[in-house]
């Protein structure tokens, strides 16, 4: 039976898909000789509508954020269901919570990396962190904050803030996916959890930490259970790649993990992970009903913003074009 509940929203996103940037525009920005030239090309796209506060190439983030927020508003208005965008906005909420907790506990100023794209006003969240009172917020966010704060006060390890809050984030995302009752979205979140855990295993090995430590930092709820990762700690890292090659992550194992073994860099692994998730989201292009086209478009837009951010940061930091090209994610169209 066709799910026509979100038919209006699906028609809106199908129209908006035409505004997603083609690879040719991305390539032009890649070939730009200066950040100013790349920004000029960006200004020729729909993002140019948000250039009001963009005074230099270093202000590019303002246009990207406003472009993304405008898409969230369209989705919220057309679905009349905040859960669709909450799946995206929670990521920014948890990111901001990490930043604000580190400001509080480390006494440093990280406001330049705070995002205005979350569901919680940054200053409201800042006050809640200062007061150590997140009553009224999402229960998983509140619980993760309390657990991370207690852990830092006991152990003083800022890295554990990231770990505990990531676990809280995925608890939220899994809950929302189940509420929306869409198997594609549930599979997407489970895949994302596995990919985070694969990266975590490699980082833990690089740090020389134990299987017991790994057990505390893994995220529950993926396709691969915790034992799959924990048992790999007593084996050579090549054996971990072999284990993965028998799962749905065979390409990640063959190219991503092997690149990590050869170079010690996670760049290829992270690119392949993002491309895998985008390919899952692309199924929304070919669906005419239900949730999948909406979720697919949201992931496509967020991926586009990630690609544009990577190019602009690369140009500002004078990273060679070919190096940037190797790191660049796929695009939806």
ZIFENVEN-V801221 format. One record per residue. N is the residue number from 1. OMEGA is omega in degrees with one decimal (* if undefined). Layout:
n: <N:N>
omega: <OMEGA:OMEGA>
This chain:
n: <1:2:3:4:5:6:7:8:9:10:11:12:13:14:15:16:17:18:19:20:21:22:23:24:25:26:27:28:29:30:31:32:33:34:35:36:37:38:39:40:41:42:43:44:45:46:47:48:49:50:51:52:53:54:55:56:57:58:59:60:61:62:63:64:65:66:67:68:69:70:71:72:73:74:75:76:77:78:79:80:81:82:83:84:85:86:87:88:89:90:91:92:93:94:95:96:97:98:99:100:101:102:103:104:105:106:107:108:109:110:111:112:113:114:115:116:117:118:119:120:121:122:123:124:125:126:127:128:129:130:131:132:133:134:135:136:137:138:139:140:141:142:143:144:145:146:147:148:149:150:151:152:153:154:155:156:157:158:159:160:161:162:163:164:165:166:167:168:169:170:171:172:173:174:175:176:177:178:179:180:181:182:183:184:185:186:187:188:189:190:191:192:193:194:195:196:197:198:199:200:201:202:203:204:205:206:207:208:209:210:211:212:213:214:215:216:217:218:219:220:221:222:223:224:225:226:227:228:229:230:231:232:233:234:235:236:237:238:239:240:241:242:243:244:245:246:247:248:249:250:251:252:253:254:255:256:257:258:259:260:261:262:263:264:265:266:267:268:269:270:271:272:273:274:275:276:277:278:279:280:281:282:283:284:285:286:287:288:289:290:291:292:293:294:295:296:297:298:299:300:301:302:303:304:305:306:307:308:309:310:311:312:313:314:315:316:317:318:319:320:321:322:323:324:325:326:327:328:329:330:331:332:333>
omega: <-179.2:177.8:-176.4:-176.6:-176.0:-174.7:179.9:179.5:179.1:179.1:177.5:-177.1:176.9:176.7:-178.6:177.6:180.0:-179.2:176.5:-174.1:176.1:179.7:-178.4:178.0:176.8:-179.7:177.2:178.7:178.1:-176.6:179.8:-175.4:-179.6:175.1:180.0:178.1:177.7:179.4:179.1:178.1:177.5:-179.9:178.6:179.9:178.0:178.7:176.6:177.7:-176.4:-177.8:-177.0:-178.5:-178.0:-177.8:178.7:-179.7:-178.7:179.9:-173.9:-175.7:-179.0:-179.8:179.7:-179.8:-178.6:177.1:179.8:179.6:179.6:177.1:177.3:-179.7:178.6:-178.6:179.8:-178.8:-174.1:178.1:-172.2:-178.9:-175.3:-176.4:-179.6:-178.5:178.2:177.1:176.7:-172.7:179.1:178.8:178.7:177.0:-179.9:174.9:-180.0:179.0:176.0:-176.9:-176.9:177.3:179.3:173.8:-177.0:-172.2:-178.3:178.1:-179.7:-177.4:179.8:-172.2:-179.2:-179.1:173.9:-179.7:176.7:-171.6:-177.8:179.6:-177.9:176.3:-173.9:-177.2:175.2:179.4:178.1:179.9:179.4:178.1:179.2:-179.0:-175.3:-177.7:178.5:176.3:179.5:177.3:175.1:-173.1:179.0:176.4:-179.7:-178.6:179.2:177.9:-177.5:179.4:-179.3:179.0:179.6:-179.3:-178.6:-179.5:178.4:-170.3:176.8:-178.3:-177.4:179.0:-179.7:175.2:179.5:-176.0:-176.7:179.7:174.8:177.6:177.6:179.2:-176.3:171.7:177.2:-175.5:178.3:-179.1:179.8:-179.9:178.4:178.6:-178.5:172.4:178.3:-175.7:179.7:179.9:178.0:178.6:179.4:-179.5:179.3:177.1:179.6:178.1:178.7:-177.4:174.9:-178.9:176.3:178.8:-179.5:179.0:-177.9:178.8:179.4:177.5:-180.0:179.9:-178.8:-179.0:-172.3:174.6:178.8:177.0:179.7:-178.6:-177.8:-174.1:177.6:178.1:-179.3:167.4:178.1:174.2:-179.0:-177.6:-176.5:-178.1:179.5:-177.3:-176.3:-179.3:-178.9:-174.4:179.5:-177.1:172.4:-177.5:176.3:177.7:175.7:176.9:178.2:178.1:-177.7:-176.3:178.1:-179.4:178.1:-178.1:-175.4:-179.7:175.4:-178.3:-173.2:-175.0:-173.4:-178.8:179.0:177.0:177.5:178.5:-175.0:-171.3:-175.1:-178.5:179.7:-174.3:-178.2:179.2:-178.6:177.9:179.6:178.7:179.2:179.6:177.2:179.6:179.4:178.7:174.7:-179.5:-177.0:176.8:178.8:179.4:-171.9:177.7:-177.5:-176.2:172.6:-174.1:-170.0:179.3:-179.4:179.7:179.8:-180.0:178.5:178.7:179.7:-178.9:179.4:176.1:178.2:178.3:178.3:179.2:-179.5:177.8:-179.0:179.2:-176.4:177.3:178.7:179.4:179.0:-178.8:174.5:174.5:-178.5:-176.1:-177.8:176.9:177.2:-178.2:-179.7:-177.1:-168.6:178.9:175.3:173.9:-170.3:-173.0:*>
